[in-house]
Amino acid sequence: IRTKGKNFILPDGSEAASLDVIIVDFTTTHKFYEGNYDPKNIVPPGCFAIGTNPRQMTPSDDSPNKQADSCQGCPMNEFGSAGNGKACKNGRLLAVLPPDADKDSEMWTLEVSPTAIKGFDGYVASVARQFGMPPVSVITTVSLDDAVDYAKVVFSNPVPNERLEIAYARQGEAQE
């Protein structure tokens, strides 16, 4: 799932201002790109990390240009390394299903940008407090924040997931 302006673009090309999804699982990502973004020449990150604990991230062995041995304390992962922000782009990668998913429904991914991490983490904590379970236990409404000019994903309106057994059964696939 991508964003374009204030809409989501689904894998089939359709657009929506908001979506109801089941967050099957999620992971933390750190990506450091060398040079400026060029939409005509998309390049992979020079250093990247993927993990479940943001405080214990280490660059992947597949990173072509590791910046440090650990993300914690890496100069590229410090505020101020890119103007007012970080040179290393921190995010969350979500594996999601539609609320009416079955065992054969296509799983989608949705990236949570650095500007939306705090809101996402707060949403996960509120679901844990309210339902005593992780986000897979609820259907979540995702929308884009109208108060900002950029695409900032907002998470809201958790309601019990009636297809919990299907989503749980697909967590291994989501982790892959």
Residue, then its C-alpha position, 0 to 999 in steps of 0.5 A: i500500500r502506497t500513499k499519494g497525496k492524501n490517499f492510499i493506493l492499493p495494490d490493485g491501483s484503487e485509491a482510498a482516503s482511509l482503510d480498515v485493516i488487520i495489522v498481522d505483524f510489524t517490524t522496525t526498519h532503519k534505512f540509510y541512503e547515500g546521496n539525495y533522493d532521485p525518483k528517476n534513479i531509485v537505489p537501495p539503502g547503503c545500510f539497513a537494519i530490520g528487527t523487532n526491538p528498536r533498541q537492539m538494531t544492528p545493520s544487516d550483513d547484506s548492507p553494502n556500506k555499514q555505517a556502524d556495528s550497532c544502530q544505537g550510537c550510529p552517527m547516521n541514526e542521531f538527530g542532527s545528522a541530516g538537518n533537523g532529522k536523522a540521515c538514517k530513516n527509521g520506520r515500521l513495516l506493517a503486514v496487513l490484511p483486509p478485515d474480511a480476509d480468509k486464508d488465501s487473501e493477499m497480504w499487503t505491506l504498509e510503511v510507517s514513516p518516521t513522522a508517524i512512528k510515535g503515533f503508531d507506537g502509542y496506538v499499539a500501546s493503547v490497544a494492549r491496554q484496552f484489549g490486553m492483546p497485540p494489534v492483530s486482535v483488532i481491526t484498525t482504521v488507517s487514514l492520513d493526517d489532514a493537519v500536515d502537508y505530507a503523508k502521515v499515517v494515523f491509526s484509530n478506531p480499534v474494534p475486535n477482530e472477528r477473524l483473529e484465528i485467520a490472522y494468527a495463522r498468517q503471522g509466520e507469513a507476515q514475519e517472512 
